[in-house]
Amino acid sequence: MPRGDSVRHRRALVDLIVDRAHYDEVVQRALGQARVSLWIGTANVKDVRVEAPIGSVARARGRYLSITERFVELVRRGVEIRILHARPPSRAFRSALAATRALEPPLFEMRECPRTHLKTIAVDGSYLYLGSANFTGAGLGARGDERRNFEIGIATEDDVLLDEVQRRFDDIWSGRECAGCKLRAQCPKPIDTLVEKRKRRARSVR
């Protein structure tokens, strides 16, 4: 049986994620609990604004922070963050990244592939979100009721679904899809060339 068929016909426990629940369940709870890895697949990347930590002065003042500040906290805990995206990040996101030196390889990396249209978030290889939401404030419910997108998805801890989604993510991330891609000429930085450059650099260091 082809690999995809076993997953397509599998029964798994899932939770439905709708609208505001993207923010409460995925952004606040799941991302905040990351200890090992955070893999994000999205077409668009924008500077999601999140509430300051509970008990902080910023929270008492009603401050919202850039998601990059949350990423910094995770990286300092040793969490590996990968963001696979289709288009250049928003100007606000790029500015927030430029304001910190903590978000750099090997623990934080972004790779652009114009064909990326999947919307998925995998945390620690044990939590998976699949749905319609891009990694934006409107998509992930980090806006008011009258401004956020209508989004829907599922969350699961099913190990087989996690393995399959992460395998697919890694195929793109590692450049294994690049050689036969018909859109390669439109790609700003083909991933396979980035991977090969790193391998050559690593060999030269030895």
Secondary structure, DSSP 4 states (H G I P E B T S, - for coil): --HHHHHHT-----EEEETTHIIIIIIIIIGGG-SSEEEEEES-B---EEEPPTTSHHHHTT-EEEHHHHHHHHHHTT-EEEEEESSPPPHHHHHHHHT-SSS-TTTEEEEE-TT----EEEETTTEEEEES--BSTTTTT-S-TTTS---EEEEE--HHHHHHHHHHHHHHHTTTTTTT-TTGGG-SS-HHHHHHHHHHHHHHH-
